[in-house]
Amino acid sequence: MDLFLYVFAALFSVINPLGTVPVFVGLTSDETSIERNKTSLLTAINTTVILIICFFAGTYILDFFSISLNALRIAGGMIIVSSGFALLTGTFSKHKGMKNKRVKKDLSNREKISLTPLAIPMLAGPGAISILITYNQEYSKTSEIVLILLAVVAVGFATFLMLRFAPYLTKLLGASGINAISRIVGFIVISIGIEYISSAVILIIQNLEL
């Protein structure tokens, strides 16, 4: 159960579905409530499936490119820290490429947004993917894998709930409220990223001493 909570907290913080709420509301402003609910469900499903695939494909990706686990931790930690700073400074959308004029124009012509840009890269981004690949290397027992998968599904369900009630959250919290919570989450995300980097550096130094 501790592993489940640990994975859930880490993934939820990095994915930060609350930070996606304003983008989701803006992209679905012309949809009916039924269409918006369908989009939120498809987005959550797409995100969950992508994360699960990345978790199981992690070993093959590392082997194919001859990437060590410590290197992945450092690279993933840097990405996570970068995302955390984007949340902390209020530039999350820009960090995800949502301020790019071409992207905006492309989004305005899209009929389906549940896969891109919502699932990728807004939710299932490099930070979340690198975390799951790391977990794939660290946990190999069947019970551990089941708990990690349950945590991924739980994050997907929580994402669905947040997107499903996004208009109400926007009205309740307002832009300032969402921004404030995102900044707090950003601080947590930065801490997670630094923890990944520091643990990898410590292991590298220990191996050198041996």
C-alpha positions in Angstrom: 0.0 0.0 0.0 2.9 2.3 0.7 4.2 1.7 -2.8 0.8 2.5 -4.3 0.6 5.8 -2.4 4.2 6.7 -3.3 3.6 6.1 -7.0 0.2 7.8 -7.0 1.6 10.9 -5.3 4.6 11.2 -7.6 2.7 10.6 -10.8 -0.2 12.9 -9.8 2.2 15.7 -8.9 4.2 15.4 -12.1 1.1 15.0 -14.4 -0.7 17.9 -12.5 -4.2 17.5 -14.0 -5.3 20.6 -12.2 -2.8 22.7 -14.2 -4.5 21.3 -17.4 -8.0 22.4 -16.3 -7.8 25.9 -17.8 -6.5 24.5 -21.1 -9.2 21.9 -21.1 -11.9 24.4 -20.5 -10.5 26.7 -23.3 -10.2 23.8 -25.8 -13.7 22.5 -25.1 -15.5 25.8 -24.8 -17.6 25.2 -28.0 -18.6 21.6 -27.0 -21.8 20.5 -25.3 -21.6 19.1 -21.8 -22.0 15.6 -23.3 -19.2 16.1 -25.7 -17.0 17.6 -23.0 -17.6 14.6 -20.7 -16.7 12.3 -23.6 -13.5 14.3 -24.2 -12.5 14.1 -20.5 -13.1 10.3 -20.5 -11.1 9.7 -23.7 -8.3 11.9 -22.4 -8.1 10.0 -19.2 -8.1 6.7 -21.0 -5.5 7.8 -23.5 -3.3 9.1 -20.7 -3.6 5.8 -18.7 -2.9 3.6 -21.7 0.2 5.7 -22.7 1.6 5.5 -19.2 1.1 1.7 -19.0 2.7 1.1 -22.3 5.7 3.3 -21.3 6.0 1.4 -18.1 6.2 -2.0 -19.8 8.3 -0.8 -22.7 10.8 0.9 -20.4 13.3 -2.0 -20.2 13.4 -2.4 -24.0 13.9 1.3 -24.5 16.9 1.4 -22.1 18.4 -1.7 -23.6 18.0 -0.6 -27.1 19.7 2.8 -26.5 22.1 1.4 -23.9 21.0 3.9 -21.3 21.8 3.2 -17.7 19.2 3.7 -14.9 21.2 6.4 -13.3 21.4 8.4 -16.5 17.7 8.0 -16.9 17.2 9.3 -13.4 19.3 12.3 -14.0 17.6 13.1 -17.3 14.2 12.5 -16.0 14.9 14.5 -12.9 16.0 17.5 -15.0 12.8 17.3 -17.0 10.7 17.0 -13.8 12.5 20.0 -12.3 12.0 22.0 -15.5 8.2 21.2 -15.3 8.2 22.1 -11.7 9.7 25.5 -12.4 7.2 26.1 -15.1 4.4 25.4 -12.6 6.1 27.6 -10.0 6.5 30.5 -12.3 3.1 30.2 -14.0 4.5 29.3 -17.4 3.1 25.7 -17.5 1.2 26.2 -20.8 4.2 27.9 -22.5 6.5 25.0 -21.2 4.2 22.5 -22.8 4.2 24.4 -26.1 0.7 25.8 -25.8 1.7 29.4 -26.4 3.2 28.6 -29.8 1.1 30.4 -32.5 1.3 27.4 -34.9 0.1 25.1 -32.1 -2.8 27.4 -31.2 -3.9 27.6 -34.9 -3.6 23.8 -35.2 -5.7 23.3 -32.1 -8.4 25.6 -33.3 -8.8 23.3 -36.3 -8.8 20.0 -34.4 -12.0 18.1 -33.8 -10.4 15.6 -31.5 -8.1 16.8 -28.7 -8.2 13.9 -26.3 -5.0 12.4 -27.6 -3.1 15.5 -28.5 -2.5 17.9 -27.0 -4.3 16.8 -23.8 -3.0 13.3 -23.3 0.3 14.0 -25.0 2.2 16.2 -24.0 0.0 18.0 -21.4 -0.5 15.0 -19.2 1.6 12.0 -20.2 4.7 14.1 -20.7 8.4 13.2 -20.5 8.5 13.6 -16.7 5.8 11.0 -16.1 7.2 8.6 -18.7 10.7 8.8 -17.2 9.3 8.1 -13.7 7.5 5.0 -14.9 10.6 3.7 -16.8 12.6 4.1 -13.6 9.9 2.2 -11.6 10.1 -0.6 -14.3 13.7 -1.0 -13.4 13.4 -0.7 -9.7 10.4 -3.0 -9.1 10.1 -6.4 -10.6 7.9 -8.4 -8.2 4.4 -9.2 -9.5 2.8 -7.6 -6.4 4.8 -4.4 -6.9 3.9 -4.3 -10.6 0.2 -4.7 -9.8 0.4 -1.9 -7.2 2.1 0.4 -9.7 -0.5 -0.3 -12.4 -3.3 0.3 -9.9 -1.7 3.6 -9.0 -1.5 4.6 -12.7 -5.2 3.7 -13.2 -6.0 5.7 -10.0 -4.2 8.7 -11.4 -6.1 8.3 -14.7 -9.4 8.2 -12.8 -8.4 11.3 -10.8 -7.6 13.0 -14.0 -10.9 12.1 -15.5 -12.7 13.5 -12.4 -10.8 16.8 -12.6 -11.4 17.2 -16.3 -15.0 16.1 -15.9 -15.7 18.8 -13.4 -13.2 21.3 -14.9 -15.9 24.1 -15.5 -17.0 23.8 -11.9 -13.4 23.9 -10.6 -12.7 26.9 -12.7 -15.7 28.7 -11.3 -15.0 27.6 -7.8 -11.3 28.3 -7.6 -11.0 30.9 -10.2 -7.8 31.5 -12.2 -6.0 32.8 -9.2 -6.9 29.7 -7.1 -5.8 27.3 -9.8 -2.6 29.3 -10.2 -1.9 29.2 -6.5 -2.4 25.4 -6.2 -0.3 24.9 -9.3 2.6 26.8 -7.8 2.4 24.7 -4.6 2.4 21.5 -6.8 5.3 23.0 -8.7 7.4 23.1 -5.5 6.6 19.5 -4.8 7.4 18.5 -8.4 10.8 20.3 -8.2 11.6 18.4 -5.0 10.8 15.1 -6.7 13.1 15.9 -9.6 15.9 16.9 -7.3 15.5 13.7 -5.3 15.8 11.7 -8.6 19.0 13.6 -9.6 20.6 13.4 -6.1 20.0 9.7 -5.7 21.5 9.0 -9.1 24.6 11.1 -8.4 25.1 9.4 -5.0 24.9 5.9 -6.6 27.4 7.0 -9.4 29.9 8.3 -6.8 29.5 5.1 -4.7 30.2 3.0 -7.8 33.3 5.1 -8.6 34.6 4.6 -5.1 34.3 0.9 -5.5 
